[in-house]
Amino acid sequence: MVHDVIATCPVCSGELTIARLHCRDCGTALEGEFGVGRFGRLDREQLSLLESFLRSRGNLKEMERELGISYPTVRGRVDALIRSLGLSDGDAVEADEDFGAGFSDAFDEAPTVGDDLAAQRRAILERLARKEIGADAAAIALRELGAGS
């Protein structure tokens, strides 16, 4: 039985690495230190959000309907996901014309700035309450929101 790989140590919360890879077909094995990659470090909720994003082809309004949460909450969670993947600011991936209809349009449907900031703050505090992030990370994220306004 194959299980999902975890990326965080359950004892110290440090980053786990993969030590051995094995091919079931031919028996080849590779040993060394392999990372799980940026997507392997996402928790189940973040992966679910990413799957919803891809199903809706980046249309946040469609995600709002699918997930049953408000647009500002969807926007805040997508923004948090982007930051978790290290794609915020200058690292953001540009929308490609061939990527799918609605992808780049989804980012143009923003609510008012005040609503958006409040939703982002709520999203950070919700993640803190669920223990997805620590108090230090929450404080930094909240400060970044304040600096951006």
Secondary structure, DSSP 8 states (H G I E B T S, - for coil): -------B-TTT--B--EEEEE-TTT--EEEEEE--HHHHT--HHHHHHHHHHHHTTT-HHHHHHHHTS-HHHHHHHHHHHHHHTT-SGGG-----GGG-TTTTGGGG----HHHHHHHHHHHHHHHHHTTSS-HHHHHHHHHHHHHH-
